[in-house]
Amino acid sequence: MRHLIALLLALPLLLAAGPLQSSQKIRRVGEWETPPTVVLCDTETVSKENLKLILRWWEELGYEFGQTVVSPTHRGCSGNVGGTITITRTALGANTRFLEEGEKLRWAKVKLPVDTPNLILAHEIGHGLGWTHTREGNHIMNGRYSEAGWFSGGLQIGPPRAFPGARGPRRGGSAAGRGR
């Protein structure tokens, strides 16, 4: 019954938002068979701390990553290595290339200029996870930086993960009311 009431209360908001327009839909061209290793080739491009922060943001949406490696001598820094999302430096604008075969991602190479903002890093990691651009305003995968933001609608692939220390959901009232 509570779920029905919550749905009825949210219905006016859902109707006001309207259906997604075709230009607002987001599409995923492939996914990883196993969690990819993330290789950071240059800490001037992005710091290891910022990279871990952004990977945690994606993990909150249900994505998994393998090991995070910081190494300018890793094979992925100079070539395309299967099972990796490699982050390298470029003098040009940020971009991501990847190999997709049969809707499976094999490798991804994220190229970023020095001191890339976290919003762009998160966007390019999104491409490394197989997502295309959307025109939806304030969305992380919006192709225009001036119109992008941290909205992640349509990207969640698993149940939301609780942050460390979060309390579990209560069931059946308070603990005091159950005689504990």
C-alpha positions in Angstrom: 0.0 0.0 0.0 2.8 2.4 0.9 4.4 1.8 -2.6 1.0 2.7 -4.3 0.7 5.9 -2.3 4.3 6.9 -3.1 3.6 6.2 -6.8 0.4 8.3 -6.7 2.2 11.1 -5.0 5.0 11.0 -7.7 2.6 10.7 -10.6 2.1 14.5 -11.1 5.9 14.9 -11.3 6.3 12.0 -13.8 3.5 13.4 -16.0 5.0 16.9 -15.9 8.3 15.6 -17.0 6.8 13.9 -20.0 8.3 11.0 -21.9 11.9 11.2 -23.0 12.3 12.6 -26.5 14.2 10.5 -29.0 17.1 13.1 -28.8 17.2 12.5 -25.0 17.5 8.7 -25.0 20.9 7.3 -24.1 22.3 4.3 -25.7 25.0 1.8 -24.7 26.9 0.2 -27.5 28.7 -2.5 -25.5 29.7 -3.6 -22.0 32.7 -5.3 -20.5 32.7 -9.1 -20.0 34.9 -8.6 -16.9 35.6 -5.5 -14.8 38.3 -3.5 -16.7 41.6 -2.6 -15.2 42.0 1.2 -15.2 45.5 2.5 -16.1 46.4 6.1 -15.4 49.5 6.9 -17.5 50.0 10.5 -16.4 49.1 12.1 -13.0 49.4 15.6 -14.5 46.3 14.8 -16.6 44.3 13.7 -13.6 45.3 12.8 -10.0 44.9 9.2 -8.7 42.6 10.6 -6.0 40.3 12.3 -8.5 40.3 9.1 -10.7 39.3 7.0 -7.7 36.6 9.5 -6.8 35.1 9.3 -10.3 35.4 5.5 -10.4 33.4 5.4 -7.1 30.8 7.6 -8.7 30.3 5.1 -11.5 30.4 2.2 -9.0 27.5 3.8 -7.2 25.6 3.3 -10.5 26.4 -0.4 -10.4 29.6 -0.6 -12.5 32.6 -2.6 -11.5 36.3 -1.9 -12.2 39.3 -4.1 -11.7 42.6 -2.9 -10.4 43.6 0.8 -10.7 47.2 1.1 -11.9 49.3 4.3 -12.1 52.2 3.6 -14.4 53.6 5.6 -17.4 55.3 2.4 -18.5 52.2 0.2 -18.7 51.7 -1.3 -22.2 48.3 0.4 -22.4 50.0 3.8 -22.3 51.5 3.3 -25.8 49.0 0.8 -27.3 45.6 -0.7 -27.0 45.5 -3.5 -24.4 42.6 -5.7 -23.9 40.7 -5.5 -20.7 41.8 -2.0 -19.9 40.5 1.5 -19.8 43.7 3.5 -20.3 43.9 7.2 -19.5 46.6 9.1 -21.4 47.5 12.8 -22.1 46.6 14.7 -25.2 47.3 18.3 -26.3 43.9 18.3 -28.1 40.4 18.1 -26.5 39.2 15.1 -24.4 38.1 12.1 -26.4 37.7 8.3 -26.0 38.2 5.5 -28.4 37.2 1.9 -27.7 36.9 -1.4 -29.5 33.5 -3.1 -29.4 33.0 -6.5 -30.8 29.6 -8.2 -30.6 28.4 -5.7 -28.0 31.4 -6.5 -25.8 34.0 -3.9 -25.0 37.6 -5.1 -25.5 39.6 -1.9 -24.6 39.1 1.8 -24.2 41.6 4.6 -24.4 40.6 7.9 -22.7 42.7 10.9 -23.8 42.6 14.0 -21.7 44.4 17.4 -21.5 46.4 18.4 -18.4 44.2 19.3 -15.3 41.0 17.9 -16.7 37.9 18.7 -14.6 36.2 15.8 -12.9 33.0 16.3 -15.0 34.9 15.7 -18.2 36.8 12.7 -16.6 33.5 11.1 -15.6 32.0 11.8 -19.1 35.0 10.1 -20.8 34.9 7.2 -18.4 31.2 6.9 -19.5 32.3 6.5 -23.1 34.9 3.9 -21.8 31.9 2.0 -20.4 30.1 2.1 -23.7 27.8 5.0 -23.4 27.0 7.4 -26.3 26.1 11.1 -26.1 22.7 12.4 -25.1 21.2 15.9 -25.6 19.5 15.8 -22.2 20.5 18.9 -20.2 22.6 18.5 -17.1 23.4 14.9 -18.0 26.9 13.5 -17.5 26.8 12.1 -21.1 25.7 15.4 -22.7 28.2 16.0 -25.5 28.4 19.8 -24.8 30.4 20.6 -21.7 28.4 23.8 -21.2 25.2 21.8 -21.0 26.5 18.8 -19.1 26.2 18.1 -15.4 26.1 15.3 -12.9 22.6 13.9 -13.8 23.0 10.2 -14.5 19.5 9.2 -15.6 19.4 6.0 -17.7 23.0 4.9 -16.7 22.3 2.8 -13.6 22.9 -0.9 -14.2 22.5 -2.3 -10.8 20.8 -1.6 -7.5 22.0 1.6 -5.8 24.9 1.0 -3.5 24.9 2.5 0.0 27.9 4.7 1.0 30.1 3.3 3.7 28.5 3.6 7.1 25.0 4.0 5.7 22.2 2.4 7.7 20.2 -0.4 6.3 16.5 0.0 5.6 14.2 -0.3 8.5 11.5 -3.0 8.3 8.5 -3.4 10.6 9.0 -0.3 12.7 11.6 0.7 15.2 13.8 -1.8 17.1 12.4 -0.5 20.4 8.8 -1.3 19.2 9.9 -5.0 18.5 11.0 -5.6 22.1 14.8 -5.4 21.5 
